[in-house]
């Protein structure tokens, strides 16, 4: 709608309002009263035109802002390194440990190809740690709880659950990306090899034509792996590693008590209660006695392997 049409509309409206007001004014009204009516109508007219002008300026500014954002994203995408699925498969084969920082835990759900990939990694004795939003982080809590329940129903979790850990990040954690995957977090980046050493990626999945257009044909697939590297990746890894060391054993013991307590005797439960607040398992002799008791006791023999796997990452190496 052009500016001239809008101002004409407001002018017509002003005349109608003025006529209505005059119709209700006594014929003996003074010049001052009549002038007041005209003045009020004129002020309303000016206010309407000014509001329209302000709105138009804001719309132009917003469009300007969106254009700048699009240009910034274009420049960012031009600078970022993208990895295709073939290279990613090699990186996964080289990795021993895989960390997934996720706000939804939904990548493996409903995607048979991804689910099969995770199951193959677990079958090859790889360890997965999923860093999830805290239960009190209400922005993500409903979807993460629903997906966590669905994840635990997957065949891969039923088969290899002892190789999968879920770590809740602090409630005040801010997630800038929906999902980040870190391969070989205990290693450093290998400048001589693209597939070995520390690697990190965030996943981008196009959802409509505008997304496809934004990527301007950089990828053939609708799923893209954008590489995270350098100081950003090292900083993220170091923060997560420090947090994992502070809560990892506590989290693992809680999981054992939750999932397997019915299969454990009183002595075994007492041992777990004694290490739950430790950072590492330092008394290796006592730990071996505990593990042997799991294998020897018919009641706990069936869960012995799972408990051994869950606790193995927390044993202090001497």
Secondary structure, DSSP 8 states (H G I E B T S, - for coil): --HHHHHHHHHHHHHHHHHHHHHTS-TT--HHHHHHHHHHHHHHHHHHHHHHHHHHHHHHHHHHHHHHHHHHHHHHHHHS-EE-HHHHHHHHHH-SEEEEEESS--SSTT-HHHHHHHHHHHHTT-EEEEEE--TT-TTTHHHHHHHHHHHTTSHHHHHHGGGEEEEE--TT---SSSEEEEESTTS-B-TT-SSSB-EEEEEEE--SHHHHHHHTTS-SSSEEEEEE-HHHHHHHHHHHHHHHHHHHHHHHHHHHHHHHGGG--HHHHHHHHHHTT-SSB--HHHHHHHHHHHHH-TTTGGGHHHHHHHHHTTB---
